[in-house]
């Protein structure tokens, strides 16, 4: 199997255009490693490749779930590994484009996340507890995870505690680390001033293209500000504006 290419870099550094041009030259398909592009109806604010670009080169892990459905890094890794095999069977190469730092780091470092199903009863119980108390509990039962998880990241704190309650084993012990050396890594770099200029231009274009209307549409469909998807940069700020 040909080594997958992992193309990454900061927002507005040119990953999308380069990945499509590279895919044309080497006969490849693209897997998105962006945690927000998986959501349907969230097109402008997540800077998804255009429909025309996706017709030119097959893209995967875009428009996979609705904004109120759960999507996790473990799901990303599982689906990406399956897709790499499927793309290879077609005789094509794979380009993974990102994106989300946690996804990229987890894929490169080969984290194998514990397959522990979510338990809504445990989650509801934990969600009623003050975040400081939850974090203190995590520090006691799993200090390694507490070091990696921010004290305000309630979702990940609850998940770590949920896993512990179901298994009796800290999530950090269930996560195995084996570095994935079977990758070609390409990192884009760009002058900081030029990067900021590009980001400013991108935001202006998003507004012109109807970003505010996109958020209004999501709200009308019942997707509220408390969803993980609606906490994405840009969406959260426009909701506050509205």
N, C-alpha and C positions, 0 to 999 in steps of 0.2 A: 504494500500500500504506500502511495506517495505521501510524503509528509505534508500535513495541512499547513497553510500559511496563516499566521495570526497577525493581522494588520491593526495597529492601535495608535492612539495619539489623542491630543486634546480636541475638544469641541472646535469645529470650524477649521481644522488643519488640513482638510481635503481628503479624508478617508474614503468617503462615498465615491467620488469621481475616480480616484486612483484605483479603488478596488474593482470598479466596473471595467476600467480600461485594462487592468491586469487580467481580469477574468476572461476578457475577450481574447487576449494574447495567448493565454495558457490553457484555454478550454476548461474553465472552472465554474463552480457554483458558489454562491455566497451565503454564509450563515451570519445572521446579526447577533452580536453579543451585547445588545442594548436592552436593559431591563424595562424600558418604557415603550419601545417600538413593538413589543409583543401585544400591546393593547389595541383593540379595534376602536375606531372612531377618533383616535388621538393621533392625527396625522401631521398637522402643521407644527405643533409645539414639540414634537419628538423628532422633527426633521427626517421623516422617513424618506427613503428613496422614492422618487415619483413613480406612478404606474408605468410610464414609458420606460424608465430605467429597469423596472422589475420585469417588463416584457422582454427587454434585451438580454438580461442575465437572470436566471432563476435565483430568487432570494428565499431564505428560510427563516423561521422564527420571527416573522412579522405578521401582525394581525392574527395572533394565535388564540387569545382569550379576551373576554369582555372586561371593561374596567373594574367591575366588582368581583372578578374571579381572582383566585390566588395564583401567583406565579413565583417560583422560588429558584434560587441558584442551583439547588440540587436537580430541579426539573430541567433547567438549562443544560447542565452537564450531561444528564442522561439523554436528552433529546439530541444534543450536539454529537455525542459519540455514535448514536444510531444513524444520524444523518451523514456523518463522515463515511461510514461503511456503505450506506446506500448510494452516495455520490461516487464512491470509488468503484462500486460494481458497474456503474454506467460508463466507467473508463474516464471519468473526469477528476479534476483536482478540486480541493476545497480551500476557500479563503474565509476565515472567521474575522469579522470586522467589529471592532468595539472602541469605545462603548463604556460599559459599566466596569469599574475597577475591580469590584468584588468578583464578578463573573470571570474576568480575565485572570485574576490572581488564582482563583480556585481551579480554573482549567489548567493553567500552567503548572501549578504546584500539585495537581493531581489529588485534590481533596475528595475523599469519598464520604458523602454525608450519610448519617444514619437514616435508614428507611423506617421511620416511626410515623405512623399516620397521625394526622391532626385530631385532637380531641376537643370538640367544641365546649363540652362541660367544663374541662380544666381551664380552657382559655377564658371562658366567661367568668369563672371564679377568680382567676388571676387578674383579669382586666379591671376588676373592682378594687384592687389593692393599689395603694399609692406607689408611684414608680420608685421612690426612694427606698421603700420597704422591699419592693421586688428586687432591686439592685443589691441591697444588703444581703438578701437571701441568696442571690446568685454568687456573691463574693464568698459566702460561707460554703456552699456546696460545690462550686466550680470556679475557683479563683482564676484559672487560666482563661476561661471564657469571659470572665468579668474584665480582665485586662484588655481583651480585644473588642468587647462590645461597649459602646458609649453609654454612659449612665442615663441618657435621655432616650435611648433607642428602645422604646417599650416593646415593639413588635419582636425584636430579636431576643430581648430579655425573657419575654413570655415564652417564646419558642424553646429557649434553653431550659427553662424551668419545666415546661410541659414534657420535654423529652426525659428529664430526670424523674419526674413524677411517674411516668409510664414504665421506665426501664430500671430506675434506681442507679443509673450510671451517668456521670457527667457527660454532656454532649462533646466536650473536648476530647474525651477518651474514645468516643465512638467515631470521631473524625480521624481517618487515617491519611497520612501525608506521604505521597510518593510522586516525586517530581516528574512531570511529563516532558521527556527530552525529545520526543518524536514530533517536534514542531519547528517551523521556520518563523522566527519573530522579526517583524518589521515595525519599527517605531518611527512615526513622523514627528519632526520637530520644526518649529517655526519661530521667527523672531517675535518676542512678546508684544511689542507695539503693533505689529502687523496682525497678530492673532486677535488682540483686543479690537482692532479696527474691523476685522472680519466678523467677530461676534456681534459688535454693534450693528453692522450692516445686516447680519442675519436676523437679529431681533426686529429691526425696522421692517424687513421684508415679511417676517411672520405676521406682524400686525397688519400690513398691507394686504396680505393674502387671506386674512380673516381669522386670525388666532382668537380674538375676543369672541367672535361668532361661534367658533368651534367649541369654546368653553361653555357658552350659553346653551348650545345644543346638548352637550353632555349633562348639564344641570337639568335641562328639560326632560331628559331621559331618566332622571332619578339618580344619577351618579353624584353622590354628595362629597363634600370637602374632606371627610374623614377617611375616605378610601386611600389605600397606599398609592394607587395610580394617580390620584388627584393631588398628591403631595409632591409630584414632580416639579422641578424648577420651571417656572413660567406659569403653569396651571394654577399652582397655589397662589401666586401673586395676582393673577387675573381674577381669581375667585374673590380674593380680598378686595380688589378694586371694584368688582361688581357689587 
